[in-house]
């Protein structure tokens, strides 16, 4: 199995799941293995989903605490390549649904040479690896096991 990159871009659904304690363990594992980054728009989206979608304003503080542990890049800093990432999303996604909503996530992944940790398949065909939570956890566990084995041989 391929190992995740040393930088992972986090999407809003992953933040929301971690706030709901559904992937908080995975978030800790990932943070030990990689630098975690996201955009300011993703943090806003996660806050909106928690407050308005889930009607759980009590989780806003959890989202904020999680965000404080991430490197947050303003979408404005990605403006020079947003158009290219929109084209890549529109044309490369197997579903061909035409959505360019996550262009800022793809742009960030390109800029920081990262994989994307997400719950959807929007990044397939863009040249960026994307990880579901179960696959990421499995890859991180295998990578840790491989490192332990190589250390024990030294």
C-alpha positions as a Markdown table, in Angstrom:
| # | Residue | x | y | z |
|---|---|---|---|---|
| 1 | Unk | 0.0 | 0.0 | 0.0 |
| 2 | Unk | 1.2 | 3.5 | -0.8 |
| 3 | Unk | 2.0 | 5.6 | 2.2 |
| 4 | Unk | 0.4 | 9.0 | 2.7 |
| 5 | Unk | 2.4 | 12.1 | 2.0 |
| 6 | Unk | 4.1 | 14.0 | 4.8 |
| 7 | Unk | 1.4 | 16.7 | 4.4 |
| 8 | Unk | -2.3 | 16.1 | 4.4 |
| 9 | Unk | -5.0 | 18.6 | 3.4 |
| 10 | Unk | -8.0 | 18.1 | 5.6 |
| 11 | Unk | -11.5 | 18.7 | 4.2 |
| 12 | Unk | -14.6 | 19.9 | 6.1 |
| 13 | Unk | -16.2 | 16.5 | 6.5 |
| 14 | Unk | -13.1 | 15.2 | 8.3 |
| 15 | Unk | -13.1 | 18.1 | 10.7 |
| 16 | Unk | -16.8 | 17.6 | 11.4 |
| 17 | Unk | -16.3 | 13.9 | 12.0 |
| 18 | Unk | -13.5 | 14.6 | 14.4 |
| 19 | Unk | -15.6 | 17.2 | 16.3 |
| 20 | Unk | -18.3 | 14.5 | 16.6 |
| 21 | Unk | -15.6 | 12.1 | 17.9 |
| 22 | Unk | -16.0 | 9.9 | 14.9 |
| 23 | Unk | -12.5 | 10.3 | 13.7 |
| 24 | Unk | -10.7 | 12.0 | 16.5 |
| 25 | Unk | -8.4 | 9.0 | 16.9 |
| 26 | Unk | -7.5 | 9.1 | 13.2 |
| 27 | Unk | -6.8 | 12.9 | 13.5 |
| 28 | Unk | -4.3 | 12.2 | 16.3 |
| 29 | Unk | -2.7 | 9.4 | 14.3 |
| 30 | Unk | -2.4 | 11.5 | 11.2 |
| 31 | Unk | -1.0 | 14.5 | 13.2 |
| 32 | Unk | 1.8 | 12.2 | 14.5 |
| 33 | Unk | 2.7 | 11.1 | 10.9 |
| 34 | Unk | 2.1 | 14.3 | 8.8 |
| 35 | Unk | 1.6 | 18.0 | 8.9 |
| 36 | Unk | -2.1 | 18.8 | 8.7 |
| 37 | Unk | -3.2 | 21.8 | 6.7 |
| 38 | Unk | -6.5 | 23.2 | 5.4 |
| 39 | Unk | -8.0 | 26.4 | 4.1 |
| 40 | Unk | -9.9 | 29.1 | 6.0 |
| 41 | Unk | -12.9 | 28.3 | 3.8 |
| 42 | Unk | -12.9 | 24.6 | 5.0 |
| 43 | Unk | -12.9 | 25.8 | 8.7 |
| 44 | Unk | -15.8 | 28.1 | 7.9 |
| 45 | Unk | -17.6 | 25.3 | 6.1 |
| 46 | Unk | -17.1 | 22.9 | 9.1 |
| 47 | Unk | -18.4 | 25.5 | 11.5 |
| 48 | Unk | -21.5 | 26.1 | 9.3 |
| 49 | Unk | -22.2 | 22.4 | 9.0 |
| 50 | Unk | -21.9 | 21.9 | 12.8 |
| 51 | Unk | -24.0 | 24.9 | 13.7 |
| 52 | Unk | -26.6 | 25.0 | 11.0 |
| 53 | Unk | -26.6 | 21.5 | 9.5 |
| 54 | Unk | -26.2 | 19.4 | 12.6 |
| 55 | Unk | -27.7 | 22.1 | 14.9 |
| 56 | Unk | -24.8 | 21.4 | 17.3 |
| 57 | Unk | -23.5 | 24.8 | 18.2 |
| 58 | Unk | -21.9 | 23.1 | 21.3 |
| 59 | Unk | -19.4 | 21.6 | 18.9 |
| 60 | Unk | -18.1 | 24.9 | 17.5 |
| 61 | Unk | -15.5 | 25.1 | 20.3 |
| 62 | Unk | -14.3 | 21.6 | 19.3 |
| 63 | Unk | -14.0 | 22.7 | 15.6 |
| 64 | Unk | -12.0 | 25.8 | 16.8 |
| 65 | Unk | -9.7 | 23.6 | 18.9 |
| 66 | Unk | -9.1 | 21.3 | 16.1 |
| 67 | Unk | -8.5 | 24.2 | 13.7 |
| 68 | Unk | -6.0 | 25.6 | 16.1 |
| 69 | Unk | -3.9 | 22.5 | 15.6 |
| 70 | Unk | -3.9 | 22.8 | 11.8 |
| 71 | Unk | -2.0 | 25.1 | 9.5 |
| 72 | Unk | -4.7 | 27.2 | 7.9 |
| 73 | Unk | -4.0 | 28.8 | 4.5 |
| 74 | Unk | -6.2 | 31.7 | 3.4 |
| 75 | Unk | -8.0 | 30.9 | 0.1 |
| 76 | Unk | -6.9 | 34.3 | -1.1 |
| 77 | Unk | -3.3 | 33.0 | -1.1 |
| 78 | Unk | -4.3 | 30.3 | -3.6 |
| 79 | Unk | -6.0 | 32.7 | -6.1 |
| 80 | Unk | -3.2 | 32.4 | -8.8 |
| 81 | Unk | -4.0 | 28.7 | -9.3 |
| 82 | Unk | -7.7 | 28.5 | -8.5 |
| 83 | Unk | -8.7 | 28.6 | -12.1 |
| 84 | Unk | -6.4 | 25.7 | -13.0 |
| 85 | Unk | -7.7 | 23.6 | -10.1 |
| 86 | Unk | -11.3 | 24.4 | -11.1 |
| 87 | Unk | -10.6 | 23.0 | -14.6 |
| 88 | Unk | -8.9 | 19.9 | -13.2 |
| 89 | Unk | -11.9 | 19.2 | -10.9 |
| 90 | Unk | -14.5 | 19.8 | -13.6 |
| 91 | Unk | -12.7 | 17.7 | -16.2 |
| 92 | Unk | -11.0 | 14.9 | -14.2 |
| 93 | Unk | -13.5 | 13.7 | -11.7 |
| 94 | Unk | -14.9 | 10.4 | -12.8 |
| 95 | Unk | -18.4 | 11.5 | -11.8 |
| 96 | Unk | -18.1 | 14.5 | -14.1 |
| 97 | Unk | -20.6 | 16.3 | -12.0 |
| 98 | Unk | -18.9 | 19.6 | -12.9 |
| 99 | Unk | -18.5 | 20.7 | -9.3 |
| 100 | Unk | -15.6 | 23.1 | -8.7 |
| 101 | Unk | -16.6 | 23.7 | -5.1 |
| 102 | Unk | -13.4 | 22.1 | -3.7 |
| 103 | Unk | -11.0 | 23.8 | -6.1 |
| 104 | Unk | -9.3 | 25.6 | -3.1 |
| 105 | Unk | -8.6 | 22.2 | -1.5 |
| 106 | Unk | -7.0 | 20.9 | -4.7 |
| 107 | Unk | -5.1 | 24.1 | -5.2 |
| 108 | Unk | -3.7 | 23.8 | -1.6 |
| 109 | Unk | -2.8 | 20.2 | -2.2 |
| 110 | Unk | -0.9 | 21.2 | -5.3 |
| 111 | Unk | 0.9 | 24.1 | -3.6 |
| 112 | Unk | 2.1 | 22.1 | -0.5 |
| 113 | Unk | 2.5 | 18.8 | -2.4 |
| 114 | Unk | 0.0 | 17.0 | -0.2 |
| 115 | Unk | -2.5 | 14.3 | -0.3 |
| 116 | Unk | -6.1 | 15.0 | 0.6 |
| 117 | Unk | -8.0 | 13.4 | 3.5 |
| 118 | Unk | -11.6 | 13.5 | 2.5 |
| 119 | Unk | -14.9 | 11.5 | 2.6 |
| 120 | Unk | -15.7 | 12.0 | -1.0 |
| 121 | Unk | -14.2 | 11.1 | -4.4 |
| 122 | Unk | -14.0 | 14.6 | -5.8 |
| 123 | Unk | -10.3 | 14.5 | -6.3 |
| 124 | Unk | -10.0 | 11.3 | -8.3 |
| 125 | Unk | -8.3 | 11.9 | -11.6 |
| 126 | Unk | -6.6 | 15.2 | -10.6 |
| 127 | Unk | -3.2 | 13.7 | -9.9 |
| 128 | Unk | -3.6 | 14.1 | -6.1 |
| 129 | Unk | -4.0 | 11.1 | -3.9 |
| 130 | Unk | -7.0 | 11.2 | -1.6 |
| 131 | Unk | -7.6 | 9.1 | 1.5 |
| 132 | Unk | -10.7 | 8.0 | 3.2 |
| 133 | Unk | -10.4 | 7.7 | 7.0 |
| 134 | Unk | -10.3 | 3.9 | 7.0 |
| 135 | Unk | -7.6 | 3.7 | 4.3 |
| 136 | Unk | -5.6 | 6.5 | 5.9 |
| 137 | Unk | -5.6 | 4.7 | 9.3 |
| 138 | Unk | -4.6 | 1.4 | 7.6 |
| 139 | Unk | -1.8 | 3.0 | 5.7 |
| 140 | Unk | -0.5 | 4.9 | 8.8 |
| 141 | Unk | -0.6 | 1.7 | 10.8 |
| 142 | Unk | 1.3 | -0.2 | 8.2 |
| 143 | Unk | 3.8 | 2.6 | 7.9 |
| 144 | Unk | 4.4 | 2.6 | 11.6 |
| 145 | Unk | 4.8 | -1.2 | 11.6 |
| 146 | Unk | 7.3 | -1.0 | 8.8 |
| 147 | Unk | 9.3 | 1.6 | 10.7 |
| 148 | Unk | 9.3 | -0.5 | 13.8 |
| 149 | Unk | 10.5 | -3.5 | 11.8 |
| 150 | Unk | 13.3 | -1.5 | 10.2 |
| 151 | Unk | 14.5 | -0.1 | 13.5 |
| 152 | Unk | 14.5 | -3.6 | 15.1 |
| 153 | Unk | 16.8 | -4.8 | 12.3 |
| 154 | Unk | 19.3 | -2.0 | 12.8 |
